[in-house]
Amino acid sequence: MTTPQGLDLAVIGNCRTAALIDHAARIVWWCFPRFDGEPVFSRLLAGTEEKGFSDVLLDGVVETDSAYMRNTPVLVTVLKAKDGAAIRVTDFAPRFRNLDRMFRPPHLMRVIEPLSGLPRITVRFRPTHNYGEPLGPPVFGSSHMRYQGAVSVRLTTDAPLAYIEKETPFVLTRPVHLVFGGDEPFPGGLESTVRDFCDRTRDYWHEWVRRLSIGYEWQEAVIRAAITLKLSNFEETGGIVAALTTSVPEAPESGRNWDYRYCWLRDAYFVVKALNRIGATRTMEDFISFILGIASEEAADLHPCYGIVPTDRLDERIAPHLEGYQGHGPVRVGNAAALQTQHDSYGSVILAAMPVFFDRRLARQGDEPLFRLLETLGNKAAELALEPDAGIWEYRGRKRVHTHSAAMCWAGVSRVAAIANHLGLADRAAHWNKIADMVQQIILERAWNPKRKAFCAALGSDDLDASVLLLPDLGLIEPGDPRFAETVKALDAELRRERHVMRYVAVDDFGLPETAFLICRFWLIDAYWQLGRIEEAREMFADALNHRNRFGLLSEDVHPKTGELWGNFPQTYSMAGLILSAMRLSRSWEDRYWRVSS
């Protein structure tokens, strides 16, 4: 695996809170007390300012080695000095079953251990609040430092508090433990509790991974992607955020800086599909419940995205105290996309709900009352299928009848028909099939551009767009239709940059796009697979894995020339795409066993 520049970060978390840590054990991002909270550690977006982080400095350090404990989000970093001294730093967020409940406090825990020699270290703790304003001064207790502000946090530790406050070096002769969390007393003995929590967290994740159903090939990549999707799940409500960060730009100096710490209904289709493919049914069920809860309240007018608590407002504003990632501001809090018109949302909810009716593994099975709810969404999908909207890429300055939005509306209508048929409601199935056939015919006629020999971005448009690669997946067109093969050929010629794939290349609200969208590469890989171009798909997938960072994670975008990762991180879209392509392309266990044994 190559190591791209930039977002070379690991994520730790427990489905309530999460943090990003670099290869030298510096915690650079942590929102408290949940994913969309204020960042206590905001160094990721602080530009040139040294604030909003916690780290461990080893005097004379010459080497760092950081990796996940196998099949867990527990991060282990070893720092070595030129004189042979070495330390090990273990970071995790506790998560395990306790008293028949899931224990997931909004805490981060860190263990610093001497490995060899007499390591001399400095422990630094520089928290922020109000999106970038330093917190302080601290109030001291016998074993903690408490910072009071818009966000109150406490560091509980058995390391010398005076050394931490003054950032004074000291010789590490025994393990020390740090717990970052809310302003509440720490129960129990610090060392024994942290050790116990670490062991139980490791065991929990080992058991979670054991229950996954994955292919023979690329297991490590799929497992890491699955863990990352799970870490992006706010388990209390079932919501899954698009990413754990805000305002990491899609490209340098682009202004394409957005807050992704929210739940997009569009993502529901891809995430549910990926979770289903690997057997993570509980997380899938919770996400479906989250989506249906929104739909039952707002079927008349769905928004594209919602907070992890759906009633939260997502008003967009600028955070003035943060310079931005690598200085590329602005830093935005909230997302104005919540107010956009994006018609694909209706189809996304219906498609995400499909497993409830057809997957016999699920505890709750779909019934007629749920079908009636989906019919209200189907009515909106039918009404809006051929109306202009902002589209999948959320254009802020124009509306068109986007092919992807229309196709998702059609898919929603067609799935309502399939559910009606499954429930034995023949008259409703006939009703919805008639509407679906009409919408499908119009889309296929008007989205196809004979001059471009491709299905285009919008009905009657000349622009190409990678989202049309999803048309066979949605069932709008058969993969064997010559028009699909021609479309893939046209996209290959115009949107590919080496093996990277652009969303589109036309000028948008912010000018010409500069970076490639990682999920689009997986869509093209899937298209190759559907067309029978299996070896090309496998080669392109293997190359895609090389663009993960050292921890196996992907962001939203990649620069086609430098290979640098850009965009919010880690991106659930990208990780879901990786899982789906891997599961399609992997040779079966039986095939591999036969080949090895013979």
Buried (B, 14 or more C-beta within 10 A) or exposed (E): EEEBEBBBBBBBBBBBBBBBBBBBBBBBBBBBBBBBBBBBBBBBBBBEBEBBBBBBBBBEBEEBEBBBBEBBBBBBBBBBBEBEBBBBBBBBBBBBEEEEEBBBBBBBBBBBBBBEBEBBBBBEBBBBBBBBBBBBEBEEEEBBBBBBBEBBBBBBBBBEBEBBBEEEBBEBEEBBBBBBBBEEEBEEEBBEBBBBBBEBBBEBBEEBBEEBEBBEBBBEBBBBBBBBBBBBBBBBBBBBBBBBBBBBBBBBEBEBBBBBBBBBBBBBBBBBBBBBBBBBBBBBBBBBBBBBBBBEEEBEEBBBBBBBEBEEEBEBEBBEBBBBBBEBBBBBBBBBBBEBBBBBBBBBBBBBBBBBBEBEEBEEEBEEEBBEBBBBBBBBBBEBBBEBBBBBBBBEEEBBBBBBBBBBBBBBBBBBBBBBBBBEBEEBBEBBBEBBBBBBEBBBEBBBBEEBBBBBBBBEBEBBBBBBBBBBBBBBBEBEBEBBBBBBEBBEEBBBBEBBBBBBBBEBEBEEBBBBBBBBBBBBBBBBBBBEBEEBBBBBBEBBBEBBBBBBBBBBBBBBEEBBBBBBBBBBBBBBBBBBBBBBBBEEEEEBEEEEEE
